[in-house]
Amino acid sequence: MLWPMFFLVLAFCGIAVLGALSVRVALEVRRLSRAVADGSERIARAGEDLERAAGPLARQAARAGAADRR
């Protein structure tokens, strides 16, 4: 009767450890998804800034190209 109880306790401890590790993994996944979302937002903002900064340069280049064709 001792051995079945020992294995039952061992199995319970194994399941408890797996449960604790799965909670840690879930928390890390949540943190990683927040970091990815933040990075994606920063990249989008940088792209908008770059597009806004390149607008005047593109207009100037278009005017210079039109002047060269005349």
Secondary structure, DSSP 8 states (H G I E B T S, - for coil): -HHHHHHHHHHHHHHHHHHHHHHHHHHHHHHHHHHHHHHHHHHHHHHHHHHHHHHHHHHHHHHHHHHHH-
